[in-house]
């Protein structure tokens, strides 16, 4: 998430070399890193880490400076911490610099300048690829650029256009939310969570990213929804953790499977409005729908007539069953307030 852009690693408990112009800068120490790695290993997760690309930039060229990352990479190799993949930064299209010289989110009041262009980020990725290639162990996969859905056609397209066929992304990652959460202006309300036009926002963005993939197959191996949930900014109180959020979640999984998305990364695991585990460590409804999806859905996606049309009140997705040969698993969502014949 956002913190990845301001995170430094230190083997001790203090943050060294603090940069004053980064107001949200923080650190992760070796103890926490080992806990994360051990937890991931225990539950069978692959650990993918986001790399700070804001604090560590050359003041003259504005290029990413890899020296801090190289120290961190060496630490993981020396301590047998397996990192399955790497991402450079988080939502780079939203990073701007204020008149006071601080890194802030783009938009809102006040004049701001983008921290770096998409072409610069592509250059940074090429440098990251070279650093990983030179390491003494398998490099881990390369993911990115974690662009938001609002900038797929602009920042995302320009980024891919400046990538090299030598630097191939194992997955193009993008972020999606249906709208603002409780702590943002004009948050979505309960009726929006089952509104076909709101659900169709993901469908429209998925079509855009598929087109990007078609146009840039020489530098992309797969498509991933790299971060997603119901509403951004931490979610919507009493809605993102409730049964009604399942309409957004299941519809998204169905559309993703039908639009070549090979993975959907849920934001977030625990202790937030939109998490699958609540603040008391109890499963929310989306936990159970996710578990059922993993257990019942197979690898074959079947075409449903008019299954990707816009404005559908009945939304249906069909798959091979995961454990019964020849069987089909169907996901049906009725977004209307009345009974419907299927």
Beta strands, then each sheet from edge to edge (+ up, - down):
strand 1: 7-10
strand 2: 26-29
strand 3: 48-51
strand 4: 85-88
strand 5: 95-97
strand 6: 103-105
strand 7: 113-114
strand 8: 141-148
strand 9: 171-176
strand 10: 179-180
strand 11: 223-228
strand 12: 231-232
strand 13: 261-266
strand 14: 297-302
strand 15: 314-321
strand 16: 328-334
sheet 1: 1+ 2+
sheet 2: 3+ 4+ 8+ 9+ 11+ 13+
sheet 3: 6+ 5- 7+
sheet 4: 10+ 12+
sheet 5: 14+ 15- 16+
end
